[in-house]
Amino acid sequence: MNRIVNAPGLAEPVGFAHAVVAGPGRTVYLGGQTAQDSSGAIVGSSLVEQFDVAAGNVVAALAAAGASADDLVSLIIYTTVVPEYRASLGELGPVWRKHFGRHYPAVALLGVAELFDSAAKVELVGTAVVAS
């Protein structure tokens, strides 16, 4: 089993873990997932809409690899619109729980100037460890 660690002396994490100690098992490295539909087109105009699709794509990729959202140990969120992300936190919470439940791996949010697909506002890159 993977173990969530929240270090004493650090601010209480909200929506993420300070660290995750991965248990023994298979490691799954996910390629970046954006709001692409099955044709490769970016869907959704808002960050929340795109996050919803990208998170669904993360879960689909995990399932294809024999993993689940509970196996995530790390998730990096890249976004071209950090202010929109901050303003959408209230809407993002339910979207997170829809795909990942109340599982909060080590998470980082990074603002970037551009993603490969210029219509994409968010890209999720994750690592999972599936218990053996």
N, C-alpha and C positions, 0 to 999 in steps of 0.2 A: 504494500500500500504506500502511496505517496503521503508525506506528512507536511502539513502547512505549519510554518514557523513564523510567528510574529515577535520580533525582538523587543524585549523590555527596554525602555528608554527612548524608543522611536515613537513617532506619532501613531495613533491608532489607525490602521489601514481601513479604508472604506472602499469596497469594490475591488480589492486586490490583496495579495499576501506579500509580506516583506521577503519571504523565502519559501521554497518548497524543497524538501528533501525527497528525492525520487527513490522509490523502492526498487528492488531488483525486477527486471522485466525487459520488454522490448521497447526501444525508443522509436517514436514516430515523429519525423520532422515534416511539418506541413509547408508547402509552397504558399506564397502570398495569395490570400483569397480576397477578391474585391466583390463588388455587387454585380458580377457577370451572371447573366442567365445562360441557359444551355447553348445558345447561339453565339455566346461570347460578347454580347452587347451589355453595357452597363445599364442597369435599371434603377429607377428612383432618382429624384432630384434633390431631396434633402439628405443631410448626413444620417438622420435616424433611419430613413428608408433604405439607404445604402448599407448602413451597419446591419440592419435586419437581414438583408440578402447575403452579405458577406459572412455573417455569423452562421447562417444556415449552410453556406458553402463549407465553412470550417467543420461543422458537425457532419456533413455529408462526406467530406474527405476523411475525417476520423473514422467514420463507420466503414468506409471502403478499405481502410487499413486495419480493421478489426479493433478499433478503439472507440471510446465515447468521450463526451465532454468532461466527465469526471476524471479522465486520465490526463487532462491537460495539466502540465506543470508550469508552463510559461506561455504568455500571449503578448506579442508586441503589436500595438495599434499605431499605424502610420496614418496621419491625416493631413490634408492640405488646408483644413479649416479649423484650427484649434479653437478660435472664438465660438464658432458654431457648435463644436463638441461641448465646450463648457456650458453654453446656453441650453443645450439639449439634455443635460444630465438627468433631469426628471423623466424625460421620455425614454432615455436609453436604459434606465434600470429595468423596466418591464421587458424590454426587448432582450436584454442580457439574460434575464431569468427564463424567458421563453426558450432560449437555445442552450444555456449553460446551467440553468437552475441557480442554486445558491452556492455554486462552486466558484471560488475566486482564486485562481492561480497567481503566480507572480506576473504582474502586468506592468507594462510601460506604455506611455502614450508619447509619441514623437511627432512633432510638427515638421512637415517636409514641404518644399516648394512645389513639387509635382510628383505624381505617380506615373507609371508607364502609360496607362490609359488616361488621357487628359480629362475624361469625363468622370473619373473615379475621385471620390472625396476621402475614401477610407480603404485601407488594406490591412488585413489581419494575418499575422505570421505566428504560428504556434508550434510548441513542442509538447508531446505527450509521452508518458511512460505507462505501458500496459503491463500490469502485474503478471508474472509468470507462474 
